[in-house]
Amino acid sequence: MVRKQRMILVATMLLVGTVWIQGAFAAAERTVTLAVGHMTCATCPFVVRKALQQVDGVDTVRVDYESKTATVAFDPEIASVSDLAAATTRAGYPSKPKE
């Protein structure tokens, strides 16, 4: 009986700890919208998205051809806006934070 109670207690602690850790990481996430230059065709957003996804710390990327923007969710402890802009620039699409 005591062993079963301990197992339940340990399982509960693990579950609560996992939820707390996930919440801590989610709170650290930042989102930025970049104005992306040189996007001239429908294929360009795929190249921009791939370049941004290769940056460590990037969680999600959404690139919009019509508005010439990329919206990126990332961990600011790992990546910076400068890292994101450098990645698109290396791929041939200079970018900067949209104002």
C-alpha atoms as one frame of an Amber mdcrd trajectory, in Angstrom:
protein
   0.000   0.000   0.000   2.774   2.454   0.911   4.631   1.595  -2.288   1.519
   2.358  -4.377   1.101   5.723  -2.623   4.751   6.567  -3.295   4.363   5.685
  -6.964   1.296   7.912  -7.233   3.126  10.730  -5.471   6.159  10.433  -7.772
   3.961  10.300 -10.879   2.071  13.394  -9.717   5.313  15.273  -9.031   6.651
  14.369 -12.472   3.454  15.522 -14.152   3.334  18.811 -12.243   7.051  19.395
 -12.878   6.640  18.785 -16.603   3.723  21.205 -16.841   5.657  23.839 -14.879
   8.742  23.465 -17.094   6.667  23.711 -20.282   5.024  26.855 -18.926   8.419
  28.370 -18.148   9.635  27.773 -21.686   6.447  29.096 -23.235   6.753  32.306
 -21.223  10.259  32.899 -22.575   9.152  32.815 -26.230   9.211  36.032 -28.253
   7.594  36.827 -31.600   8.909  39.270 -34.195   7.696  40.254 -37.643  10.413
  40.898 -40.184  10.042  42.961 -43.357  11.739  40.780 -45.981  13.216  42.198
 -49.168  13.823  40.624 -52.590  10.815  38.272 -52.450   9.775  38.357 -56.103
   8.058  35.022 -56.688   5.888  32.447 -54.941   8.923  30.217 -54.262  10.781
  32.863 -52.248   8.805  32.329 -49.003   9.886  28.677 -48.922  13.555  29.690
 -49.037  13.049  32.351 -46.351  11.158  29.923 -44.097  13.846  27.256 -44.468
  16.601  29.765 -43.629  14.770  30.889 -40.478  13.940  27.347 -39.373  17.653
  26.532 -39.364  18.362  29.141 -36.687  18.733  27.538 -33.259  15.944  28.624
 -30.926  13.327  29.196 -33.632   9.977  27.596 -32.839   7.608  28.628 -35.631
   7.904  30.584 -38.875   5.139  32.037 -41.031   6.156  33.813 -44.246   3.665
  35.879 -46.232   4.547  36.635 -49.845   1.899  39.318 -50.346   2.963  41.425
 -47.353   6.659  40.489 -47.770   6.902  39.568 -44.087   8.070  36.710 -41.904
   6.626  36.227 -38.433   8.941  34.206 -36.215   8.419  32.799 -32.714  11.741
  32.096 -31.032  13.514  31.709 -27.704  15.411  34.966 -27.015  17.785  33.071
 -24.716  19.048  31.165 -27.778  18.436  33.412 -30.799  18.170  37.134 -31.429
  16.409  39.286 -33.989  19.857  39.962 -35.475  20.375  36.195 -35.909  17.072
  35.944 -37.754  17.849  38.891 -40.039  21.312  37.490 -40.746  19.811  34.123
 -41.717  17.464  35.642 -44.289  20.196  37.925 -45.606  22.554  34.959 -46.128
  19.754  33.285 -48.089  19.509  36.361 -50.358  16.554  38.054 -48.656  17.653
  40.974 -46.456  15.260  41.667 -43.598  14.737  43.930 -40.616  12.118  44.170
 -37.893   8.900  45.595 -39.272   7.950  48.939 -37.806
